[in-house]
Amino acid sequence: MKIKTNTALKGVDGVETLKGEKGHPLTIRDIIVNSVLTPIQEDDDRKKFEKWEIFKKVRDAGDEVTLTIEEVGVIKKATGKIQPPLIMGQVWEALENGGKDK
């Protein structure tokens, strides 16, 4: 499944773009990277390595990355545990529709 990773996330008004570090727009890529690299207590060594592999894949991709259904599931679980609903919801929707703006 192809996902556009450069899609900017929106604020509560649905119009304003959320800002990340140094005032740059916060993107799907930023959240995926942050989510898979943030430790979750129940992750064993195998899960941590799986997340590392996803990180490298997203890092090395251009504006679009191809993910397996299993990788999407790992990302969704990580964002669900780590991110607030405003961020998590947008990332989940992007993963389900390829990262395209609605």
C-alpha positions as a Markdown table, in Angstrom:
| # | Residue | x | y | z |
|---|---|---|---|---|
| 1 | Met | 0.0 | 0.0 | 0.0 |
| 2 | Lys | 1.4 | 3.4 | -1.0 |
| 3 | Ile | 1.2 | 6.2 | 1.5 |
| 4 | Lys | 2.0 | 9.9 | 0.9 |
| 5 | Thr | 4.2 | 10.9 | 3.8 |
| 6 | Asn | 4.5 | 14.6 | 3.1 |
| 7 | Thr | 0.9 | 15.3 | 3.9 |
| 8 | Ala | 0.7 | 18.1 | 6.5 |
| 9 | Leu | -1.5 | 17.6 | 9.6 |
| 10 | Lys | -4.3 | 20.1 | 10.4 |
| 11 | Gly | -5.3 | 21.7 | 13.7 |
| 12 | Val | -8.6 | 21.5 | 15.4 |
| 13 | Asp | -10.2 | 23.9 | 13.0 |
| 14 | Gly | -9.3 | 21.6 | 10.1 |
| 15 | Val | -7.7 | 24.4 | 8.2 |
| 16 | Glu | -4.6 | 25.6 | 10.0 |
| 17 | Thr | -1.5 | 23.4 | 9.5 |
| 18 | Leu | 0.2 | 22.1 | 12.6 |
| 19 | Lys | 3.8 | 23.1 | 13.0 |
| 20 | Gly | 6.6 | 20.9 | 14.1 |
| 21 | Glu | 10.2 | 21.6 | 14.9 |
| 22 | Lys | 11.5 | 25.0 | 13.8 |
| 23 | Gly | 8.1 | 26.0 | 12.5 |
| 24 | His | 8.0 | 23.4 | 9.7 |
| 25 | Pro | 4.7 | 21.8 | 8.9 |
| 26 | Leu | 4.1 | 18.6 | 10.9 |
| 27 | Thr | 3.7 | 15.7 | 8.4 |
| 28 | Ile | 2.5 | 12.1 | 8.3 |
| 29 | Arg | 6.2 | 11.1 | 8.0 |
| 30 | Asp | 7.1 | 13.1 | 11.2 |
| 31 | Ile | 4.4 | 11.2 | 13.2 |
| 32 | Ile | 5.3 | 7.8 | 11.8 |
| 33 | Val | 9.0 | 8.3 | 12.6 |
| 34 | Asn | 8.2 | 9.6 | 16.1 |
| 35 | Ser | 5.7 | 6.9 | 16.9 |
| 36 | Val | 7.8 | 3.9 | 15.8 |
| 37 | Leu | 10.9 | 5.2 | 17.5 |
| 38 | Thr | 9.2 | 6.0 | 20.8 |
| 39 | Pro | 9.6 | 3.0 | 23.2 |
| 40 | Ile | 6.5 | 1.1 | 24.3 |
| 41 | Gln | 6.9 | -0.9 | 27.5 |
| 42 | Glu | 5.4 | -4.2 | 26.1 |
| 43 | Asp | 7.6 | -4.2 | 23.0 |
| 44 | Asp | 10.0 | -7.1 | 22.9 |
| 45 | Asp | 13.3 | -7.1 | 20.9 |
| 46 | Arg | 11.6 | -8.5 | 17.8 |
| 47 | Lys | 8.9 | -5.7 | 17.8 |
| 48 | Lys | 11.6 | -3.0 | 18.4 |
| 49 | Phe | 13.5 | -4.3 | 15.4 |
| 50 | Glu | 10.4 | -4.4 | 13.3 |
| 51 | Lys | 9.8 | -0.7 | 14.2 |
| 52 | Trp | 13.4 | 0.0 | 13.3 |
| 53 | Glu | 12.9 | -1.5 | 9.8 |
| 54 | Ile | 9.7 | 0.6 | 9.3 |
| 55 | Phe | 11.6 | 3.7 | 10.4 |
| 56 | Lys | 14.4 | 3.1 | 7.8 |
| 57 | Lys | 11.9 | 2.4 | 5.1 |
| 58 | Val | 10.0 | 5.7 | 5.8 |
| 59 | Arg | 13.3 | 7.6 | 6.3 |
| 60 | Asp | 14.7 | 6.5 | 3.0 |
| 61 | Ala | 11.5 | 7.0 | 1.0 |
| 62 | Gly | 10.7 | 10.1 | -0.9 |
| 63 | Asp | 7.3 | 11.7 | -0.6 |
| 64 | Glu | 5.6 | 8.3 | -0.8 |
| 65 | Val | 6.4 | 4.9 | 0.9 |
| 66 | Thr | 5.1 | 1.5 | 0.2 |
| 67 | Leu | 4.0 | -0.3 | 3.3 |
| 68 | Thr | 2.7 | -3.8 | 3.9 |
| 69 | Ile | -0.6 | -4.3 | 5.8 |
| 70 | Glu | 1.4 | -5.6 | 8.7 |
| 71 | Glu | 3.6 | -2.5 | 8.8 |
| 72 | Val | 0.5 | -0.3 | 8.7 |
| 73 | Gly | -0.8 | -2.2 | 11.7 |
| 74 | Val | 2.4 | -1.6 | 13.6 |
| 75 | Ile | 2.2 | 2.1 | 12.9 |
| 76 | Lys | -1.4 | 2.3 | 13.8 |
| 77 | Lys | -0.8 | 0.6 | 17.1 |
| 78 | Ala | 2.2 | 2.8 | 17.9 |
| 79 | Thr | 0.3 | 6.1 | 17.0 |
| 80 | Gly | -2.7 | 4.9 | 19.0 |
| 81 | Lys | -0.6 | 4.5 | 22.1 |
| 82 | Ile | 1.6 | 7.6 | 21.8 |
| 83 | Gln | -0.2 | 10.3 | 19.9 |
| 84 | Pro | -3.2 | 12.4 | 21.0 |
| 85 | Pro | -6.5 | 11.8 | 19.2 |
| 86 | Leu | -6.1 | 14.9 | 16.9 |
| 87 | Ile | -2.8 | 13.5 | 15.5 |
| 88 | Met | -3.7 | 9.8 | 15.7 |
| 89 | Gly | -7.0 | 10.2 | 13.8 |
| 90 | Gln | -5.4 | 12.0 | 10.9 |
| 91 | Val | -2.5 | 9.5 | 10.7 |
| 92 | Trp | -4.9 | 6.5 | 10.8 |
| 93 | Glu | -7.1 | 8.1 | 8.0 |
| 94 | Ala | -4.0 | 8.7 | 5.9 |
| 95 | Leu | -2.9 | 5.1 | 6.3 |
| 96 | Glu | -6.3 | 4.0 | 5.3 |
| 97 | Asn | -6.6 | 6.2 | 2.2 |
| 98 | Gly | -2.9 | 6.4 | 1.1 |
| 99 | Gly | -2.1 | 9.7 | 2.8 |
| 100 | Lys | -4.1 | 11.8 | 0.4 |
| 101 | Asp | -5.8 | 14.9 | 1.7 |
| 102 | Lys | -9.6 | 14.6 | 1.9 |
